Every structure is written in C-alpha cells, then in structure tokens.
C-alpha cells in the first residue's frame, strides 16, 4: 500500500513541476509582450526608436 502512495506522490510532483514550468513560460511571454506595448500618445517615429532601443539593450545584456 505504501508503494502506491509513493507512486501517487511522485506523479503529483511531476504534474506540479510541469505546471510550474508552464506558468514560468507564460510569465516570460507576458514580459516580452509588455515591453512592446504601443503607446498612443507617442508618434510612430518615437515608438520605432523606442523598440530599437529596447532591442539594443537586450543584445547588450
């Protein structure tokens, strides 16, 4: 009986690890989306420069 309980615990741990990994990936995607938000009060040229600047900073890091 203890072997089945241990097996269930292992399975549960695997499932929680997979969920945590998915959550982390989801958070990373959201961070990427947030950096490229369009700001309506800036004109197009300023927005393009801002995106280029963030890309440049990413390459340096």
Secondary structure, DSSP 4 states (H G I P E B T S, - for coil): -HHHHHHHHHHHHHHHHHHHHHHHHHHHHHHHHHHT---TTS-HHHHHHHHHHHHHHHHH-
